[in-house]
Amino acid sequence: MTRRTVLALTLPAILRGAEGFAVITQKSNIHPITKAQLKKLLLGQTANWPGGGKITLCLGPVGDPARGAALKQLADMSESDYNKNVMHLNFVGQSDAAHKTLPSVSAVFQVVKILPGSVGVVPPGEVNDSVNKLAVD
C-alpha cells in the first residue's frame, strides 16, 4: 500500500469527525447538560448528575468519529491523551468515574437505553427516537 493509498483511506474518517457528536440518554431523561459537565465527565472529574444521580459515560470504539470529535471539542484531547488520562485515573484510584468504551455505536444506543443515568456520545446523524438527544448548552 502506498502512502497515497493510506491517506485516501483515512481522509473520509477525518472528514466525518468534523460532523461533531450528539449526546443521548434514556427517553425519560430530559435534563440538559453543559459542555463543562461533559468535559468533567470525560476527564473523570465528576460521575454524578447535578441532582446527585450517578452518570455513566458511554463512548463508541477508538476511531469512532463522534468519539474523536467529543474528545477534541470538549477537552482538546487526542485519543492518546484521553487514554493517558484514563490510565492516570486508574493509577490514582479514581477509576470510579464510569467511562465505558463500547465496541460499536449501536452498542452505545443499547447500553444507554437500559442503564439509568447513562449518557452516550454518538454521530448526530444516527440519533433516533429510541433515545433522548440532550441539549448541550
Backbone as CSV, one residue per row, in Angstrom:
resi,resn,N_x,N_y,N_z,CA_x,CA_y,CA_z,C_x,C_y,C_z
1,MET,0.846,-1.180,0.000,0.000,0.000,0.000,0.889,1.239,0.000
2,THR,0.675,2.118,-0.898,1.484,3.327,-0.969,0.985,4.361,0.019
3,ARG,1.799,5.347,0.250,1.420,6.413,1.178,0.134,7.110,0.728
4,ARG,-0.028,7.339,-0.572,-1.240,7.988,-1.078,-2.479,7.151,-0.799
5,THR,-2.363,5.848,-0.925,-3.498,4.982,-0.676,-3.927,5.061,0.789
6,VAL,-2.971,5.048,1.699,-3.286,5.136,3.121,-3.985,6.453,3.423
7,LEU,-3.485,7.545,2.882,-4.124,8.837,3.105,-5.542,8.856,2.558
8,ALA,-5.760,8.248,1.428,-7.098,8.216,0.842,-8.057,7.423,1.709
9,LEU,-7.577,6.391,2.371,-8.446,5.583,3.227,-8.768,6.275,4.542
10,THR,-7.843,7.062,5.063,-8.081,7.693,6.353,-8.762,9.045,6.242
11,LEU,-8.687,9.704,5.118,-9.274,11.028,4.969,-10.778,11.066,5.219
12,PRO,-11.580,10.121,4.706,-13.013,10.192,5.000,-13.320,10.123,6.489
13,ALA,-12.574,9.350,7.254,-12.808,9.281,8.699,-12.525,10.630,9.349
14,ILE,-11.490,11.304,8.888,-11.177,12.626,9.428,-12.295,13.598,9.097
15,LEU,-12.790,13.536,7.877,-13.874,14.436,7.474,-15.155,14.138,8.253
16,ARG,-15.453,12.857,8.499,-16.645,12.519,9.279,-16.538,13.068,10.693
17,GLY,-15.317,13.112,11.250,-15.127,13.650,12.589,-15.543,15.108,12.687
18,ALA,-15.496,15.800,11.568,-15.877,17.204,11.551,-17.383,17.370,11.732
19,GLU,-18.149,16.297,11.564,-19.593,16.366,11.738,-19.974,16.655,13.175
20,GLY,-19.139,16.313,14.112,-19.437,16.542,15.503,-19.994,15.310,16.179
21,PHE,-20.775,15.555,17.209,-21.303,14.460,18.007,-22.626,14.882,18.623
22,ALA,-23.391,13.906,19.027,-24.638,14.144,19.761,-24.528,13.410,21.086
23,VAL,-25.207,13.924,22.083,-25.233,13.298,23.401,-26.631,12.752,23.613
24,ILE,-26.701,11.453,23.895,-28.005,10.807,24.072,-28.138,10.249,25.482
25,THR,-29.373,10.053,25.883,-29.684,9.428,27.161,-31.031,8.729,27.040
26,GLN,-31.479,8.123,28.132,-32.772,7.440,28.106,-33.896,8.414,27.806
27,LYS,-34.972,7.890,27.252,-36.127,8.724,26.889,-36.642,9.527,28.082
28,SER,-36.565,8.966,29.284,-37.125,9.628,30.460,-36.263,10.786,30.967
29,ASN,-35.022,10.890,30.519,-34.126,11.950,30.985,-34.242,13.152,30.051
30,ILE,-34.701,14.257,30.586,-34.862,15.462,29.761,-33.968,16.600,30.238
31,HIS,-33.090,16.329,31.203,-32.231,17.367,31.741,-31.133,17.723,30.740
32,PRO,-30.937,19.016,30.501,-29.841,19.410,29.609,-28.499,19.178,30.304
33,ILE,-27.452,19.197,29.517,-26.104,19.037,30.067,-25.221,20.096,29.413
34,THR,-24.301,20.621,30.176,-23.426,21.662,29.642,-22.142,21.046,29.090
35,LYS,-21.473,21.813,28.253,-20.175,21.355,27.748,-19.194,21.187,28.903
36,ALA,-19.279,22.062,29.902,-18.388,21.954,31.060,-18.637,20.643,31.809
37,GLN,-19.914,20.249,31.963,-20.226,18.981,32.629,-19.713,17.802,31.810
38,LEU,-19.883,17.864,30.498,-19.383,16.783,29.646,-17.865,16.679,29.719
39,LYS,-17.199,17.812,29.750,-15.740,17.802,29.871,-15.329,17.152,31.188
40,LYS,-16.010,17.498,32.276,-15.694,16.893,33.573,-15.924,15.389,33.552
41,LEU,-16.966,14.956,32.850,-17.201,13.513,32.703,-16.048,12.850,31.962
42,LEU,-15.653,13.425,30.838,-14.554,12.871,30.052,-13.258,12.804,30.849
43,LEU,-13.010,13.822,31.653,-11.764,13.888,32.413,-11.832,13.124,33.730
44,GLY,-12.994,12.557,34.045,-13.136,11.807,35.279,-13.228,12.668,36.523
45,GLN,-13.588,13.938,36.346,-13.682,14.860,37.469,-15.048,14.824,38.141
46,THR,-16.006,14.187,37.515,-17.324,14.017,38.108,-17.921,12.714,37.588
47,ALA,-18.792,12.140,38.376,-19.500,10.934,37.958,-20.968,11.028,38.347
48,ASN,-21.423,12.262,38.629,-22.793,12.453,39.096,-23.495,13.581,38.356
49,TRP,-24.807,13.416,38.203,-25.648,14.493,37.710,-25.694,15.575,38.779
50,PRO,-25.991,16.822,38.417,-26.077,17.880,39.429,-27.029,17.531,40.578
51,GLY,-28.079,16.763,40.308,-29.012,16.350,41.356,-28.521,15.191,42.206
52,GLY,-27.371,14.621,41.857,-26.791,13.575,42.687,-26.769,12.180,42.099
53,GLY,-27.533,11.904,41.056,-27.543,10.567,40.479,-26.258,10.256,39.723
54,LYS,-25.891,8.985,39.676,-24.672,8.553,39.007,-24.817,8.632,37.483
55,ILE,-23.746,9.088,36.819,-23.702,9.147,35.359,-22.683,8.129,34.865
56,THR,-23.053,7.389,33.843,-22.110,6.528,33.140,-21.956,7.087,31.739
57,LEU,-20.731,7.399,31.356,-20.440,7.938,30.035,-20.106,6.787,29.099
58,CYS,-20.859,6.650,28.026,-20.664,5.574,27.052,-20.106,6.160,25.760
59,LEU,-18.951,5.663,25.365,-18.298,6.103,24.141,-18.194,4.947,23.177
60,GLY,-18.218,5.249,21.898,-18.002,4.233,20.888,-16.536,3.819,20.867
61,PRO,-16.185,2.954,19.951,-14.812,2.439,19.900,-13.807,3.494,19.449
62,VAL,-12.542,3.226,19.734,-11.471,4.076,19.231,-11.617,4.147,17.711
63,GLY,-11.528,5.334,17.180,-11.697,5.526,15.739,-13.091,5.993,15.353
64,ASP,-14.041,5.920,16.277,-15.387,6.418,16.000,-15.310,7.944,15.852
65,PRO,-15.792,8.489,14.745,-15.683,9.933,14.522,-16.354,10.781,15.605
66,ALA,-17.484,10.332,16.142,-18.167,11.103,17.184,-17.330,11.130,18.461
67,ARG,-16.711,10.013,18.783,-15.836,9.946,19.960,-14.677,10.927,19.789
68,GLY,-14.031,10.888,18.633,-12.919,11.788,18.364,-13.329,13.245,18.414
69,ALA,-14.498,13.547,17.858,-14.992,14.925,17.872,-15.268,15.384,19.294
70,ALA,-15.867,14.528,20.119,-16.158,14.889,21.506,-14.867,15.132,22.276
71,LEU,-13.888,14.251,22.122,-12.617,14.427,22.819,-11.961,15.748,22.423
72,LYS,-11.966,16.037,21.136,-11.314,17.249,20.637,-12.078,18.507,21.040
73,GLN,-13.399,18.507,20.826,-14.181,19.721,21.058,-14.411,20.013,22.539
74,LEU,-14.537,18.983,23.357,-14.827,19.208,24.772,-13.576,19.359,25.625
75,ALA,-12.568,18.540,25.337,-11.400,18.517,26.214,-10.094,18.834,25.496
76,ASP,-10.165,19.132,24.208,-8.979,19.403,23.402,-7.952,18.278,23.567
77,MET,-8.451,17.035,23.484,-7.608,15.863,23.675,-7.599,14.992,22.431
78,SER,-6.479,14.337,22.232,-6.404,13.289,21.228,-6.794,11.981,21.911
79,GLU,-6.925,10.938,21.133,-7.223,9.620,21.704,-6.108,9.197,22.661
80,SER,-4.872,9.472,22.285,-3.728,9.136,23.134,-3.779,9.888,24.469
81,ASP,-4.097,11.175,24.411,-4.219,11.971,25.642,-5.325,11.420,26.540
82,TYR,-6.450,11.062,25.924,-7.574,10.520,26.689,-7.176,9.213,27.378
83,ASN,-6.501,8.338,26.649,-6.070,7.067,27.228,-5.106,7.281,28.382
84,LYS,-4.205,8.247,28.250,-3.288,8.564,29.346,-4.055,9.061,30.562
85,ASN,-5.075,9.878,30.333,-5.885,10.387,31.430,-6.612,9.250,32.147
86,VAL,-7.186,8.325,31.391,-7.892,7.188,31.994,-6.911,6.326,32.790
87,MET,-5.722,6.081,32.243,-4.713,5.302,32.982,-4.317,6.012,34.268
88,HIS,-4.179,7.331,34.218,-3.845,8.102,35.412,-4.947,7.965,36.471
89,LEU,-6.197,8.076,36.037,-7.314,7.928,36.980,-7.280,6.553,37.644
90,ASN,-7.019,5.526,36.854,-6.924,4.178,37.416,-5.763,4.081,38.403
91,PHE,-4.621,4.678,38.067,-3.425,4.609,38.898,-3.632,5.282,40.250
92,VAL,-4.313,6.432,40.242,-4.511,7.168,41.498,-5.793,6.755,42.222
93,GLY,-6.448,5.717,41.729,-7.621,5.187,42.418,-8.902,5.951,42.196
94,GLN,-8.970,6.711,41.129,-10.191,7.456,40.821,-10.934,6.838,39.649
95,SER,-10.813,5.548,39.504,-11.434,4.882,38.363,-12.935,4.696,38.543
96,ASP,-13.497,5.237,39.646,-14.938,5.140,39.832,-15.705,6.037,38.871
97,ALA,-14.999,6.976,38.226,-15.640,7.764,37.176,-15.990,6.782,36.063
98,ALA,-17.265,6.567,35.871,-17.714,5.483,34.997,-17.647,5.858,33.529
99,HIS,-16.629,5.363,32.865,-16.476,5.513,31.418,-16.585,4.122,30.837
100,LYS,-17.360,3.987,29.813,-17.456,2.706,29.126,-17.123,2.922,27.660
101,THR,-16.130,2.189,27.165,-15.841,2.175,25.744,-16.507,0.930,25.193
102,LEU,-17.409,1.133,24.281,-18.200,0.031,23.743,-17.745,-0.295,22.326
103,PRO,-18.023,-1.522,21.870,-17.480,-1.966,20.581,-18.098,-1.329,19.346
104,SER,-19.228,-0.643,19.494,-19.875,-0.042,18.329,-20.837,1.052,18.778
105,VAL,-21.237,1.868,17.824,-22.224,2.911,18.115,-23.560,2.275,18.483
106,SER,-23.915,1.169,17.838,-25.183,0.507,18.191,-25.143,-0.006,19.624
107,ALA,-23.965,-0.419,20.104,-23.836,-0.845,21.498,-24.035,0.339,22.442
108,VAL,-23.573,1.519,22.037,-23.804,2.721,22.845,-25.302,2.948,22.993
109,PHE,-26.044,2.850,21.899,-27.502,3.007,21.963,-28.127,1.976,22.901
110,GLN,-27.718,0.730,22.795,-28.312,-0.336,23.606,-28.052,-0.106,25.097
111,VAL,-26.824,0.245,25.459,-26.492,0.462,26.866,-27.228,1.682,27.411
112,VAL,-27.254,2.759,26.645,-27.929,3.977,27.103,-29.419,3.705,27.339
113,LYS,-30.028,2.898,26.492,-31.465,2.615,26.645,-31.767,1.851,27.924
114,ILE,-30.827,1.035,28.416,-31.135,0.187,29.583,-30.447,0.602,30.873
115,LEU,-29.429,1.452,30.802,-28.675,1.823,32.002,-29.097,3.198,32.502
116,PRO,-29.814,3.246,33.628,-30.253,4.540,34.165,-29.072,5.477,34.423
117,GLY,-29.255,6.743,34.078,-28.226,7.751,34.318,-27.109,7.780,33.303
118,SER,-27.198,6.966,32.286,-26.114,6.927,31.310,-26.319,7.979,30.225
119,VAL,-25.195,8.407,29.671,-25.199,9.273,28.501,-24.251,8.663,27.486
120,GLY,-24.573,8.848,26.219,-23.735,8.301,25.170,-23.350,9.366,24.174
121,VAL,-22.195,9.172,23.568,-21.707,10.065,22.514,-21.812,9.292,21.206
122,VAL,-22.592,9.841,20.278,-22.851,9.156,19.008,-22.806,10.165,17.857
123,PRO,-22.687,9.672,16.625,-22.773,10.586,15.490,-24.159,11.238,15.435
124,PRO,-24.234,12.521,15.166,-25.535,13.208,15.176,-26.539,12.640,14.182
125,GLY,-26.078,12.133,13.071,-26.972,11.595,12.061,-27.576,10.247,12.420
126,GLU,-27.118,9.636,13.501,-27.628,8.323,13.888,-28.620,8.363,15.033
127,VAL,-28.894,9.551,15.577,-29.851,9.662,16.676,-31.232,9.301,16.169
128,ASN,-31.932,8.463,16.936,-33.280,8.057,16.547,-34.233,8.265,17.722
129,ASP,-35.484,7.897,17.542,-36.474,8.167,18.579,-36.488,7.150,19.716
130,SER,-35.535,6.228,19.753,-35.465,5.272,20.864,-34.734,5.871,22.065
131,VAL,-34.110,7.039,21.867,-33.371,7.712,22.932,-33.726,9.191,22.924
132,ASN,-33.260,9.899,23.933,-33.459,11.330,24.012,-32.137,12.011,23.685
133,LYS,-32.156,12.927,22.739,-30.960,13.717,22.433,-30.924,14.888,23.399
134,LEU,-29.862,14.952,24.186,-29.752,16.024,25.180,-29.302,17.314,24.524
135,ALA,-29.887,18.394,24.992,-29.418,19.708,24.581,-28.113,19.963,25.313
136,VAL,-27.091,20.362,24.581,-25.800,20.680,25.194,-25.640,22.178,25.157
137,ASP,-25.620,22.774,26.340,-25.514,24.246,26.442,-24.076,24.694,26.349
